[in-house]
Amino acid sequence: MLIQSNMTLLSIVGEYPQTESVFREYDDVVGDCLLCKNLFDTVEFVSKEYPIDEEDLLCKLNEAVEKDVPQDF
């Protein structure tokens, strides 16, 4: 697993820009822009602060990253 719960949203989006769309999916749950309000918070923090399942979020983030990793043939 590339992305861990102790990573900040900023470090995740900075290293893996393709994860931004995953975070945007949670804007309606939060009722605001998750990245705008919690950019310096960890995945663990936002999952406790809002009704977000931490494991589900981590799974979606890691899937987004793995989709963009070139496959060796």
C-alpha positions as CSV (number, residue, x, y, z in Angstrom):
1,M,0.0,0.0,0.0
2,L,1.5,3.3,-1.1
3,I,-0.7,5.7,0.7
4,Q,-1.0,5.3,4.5
5,S,-3.4,6.8,7.0
6,N,-0.7,9.0,8.6
7,M,0.0,10.9,5.4
8,T,-1.4,14.4,4.9
9,L,-3.7,15.2,2.0
10,L,-1.1,17.6,0.7
11,S,1.6,15.0,0.6
12,I,-0.7,12.6,-1.1
13,V,-1.9,15.0,-3.8
14,G,1.6,16.4,-4.2
15,E,3.1,13.0,-4.9
16,Y,0.1,11.4,-6.6
17,P,-1.9,14.1,-8.4
18,Q,-4.3,11.5,-9.8
19,T,-5.7,11.2,-6.3
20,E,-7.3,14.6,-6.4
21,S,-10.4,13.2,-8.1
22,V,-10.8,10.7,-5.3
23,F,-10.8,13.5,-2.7
24,R,-13.3,15.5,-4.8
25,E,-15.7,12.6,-4.5
26,Y,-15.9,13.3,-0.7
27,D,-16.8,17.0,-1.1
28,D,-20.5,16.3,-0.8
29,V,-20.0,14.1,2.3
30,V,-18.0,16.9,3.9
31,G,-20.3,19.6,2.7
32,D,-17.3,21.6,1.5
33,C,-14.0,21.2,-0.4
34,L,-12.2,18.5,1.5
35,L,-8.8,19.5,0.1
36,C,-9.4,23.2,0.7
37,K,-10.3,22.8,4.4
38,N,-8.1,19.8,5.3
39,L,-5.0,20.0,3.1
40,F,-2.6,19.8,6.0
41,D,-4.5,17.0,7.9
42,T,-4.0,13.3,7.7
43,V,-6.3,10.7,6.2
44,E,-6.8,9.4,9.7
45,F,-7.9,12.8,11.0
46,V,-10.4,13.5,8.2
47,S,-11.9,10.0,8.5
48,K,-12.5,10.8,12.2
49,E,-13.7,14.3,11.6
50,Y,-16.2,13.4,8.9
51,P,-18.4,10.4,8.1
52,I,-15.7,8.9,5.9
53,D,-14.6,5.3,6.1
54,E,-10.8,5.3,6.4
55,E,-10.2,1.9,4.8
56,D,-12.5,2.8,1.9
57,L,-10.7,6.1,1.3
58,L,-7.3,4.4,1.5
59,C,-8.4,1.7,-0.9
60,K,-9.7,4.2,-3.5
61,L,-6.6,6.4,-3.2
62,N,-4.3,3.4,-3.7
63,E,-6.4,2.1,-6.6
64,A,-6.1,5.5,-8.3
65,V,-2.3,5.4,-7.9
66,E,-1.9,1.8,-9.0
67,K,-4.0,2.5,-12.1
68,D,-1.5,5.1,-13.3
69,V,1.6,2.9,-12.6
70,P,3.1,1.6,-15.9
71,Q,2.9,-2.1,-16.2
72,D,6.1,-4.1,-17.0
73,F,5.7,-6.6,-19.8
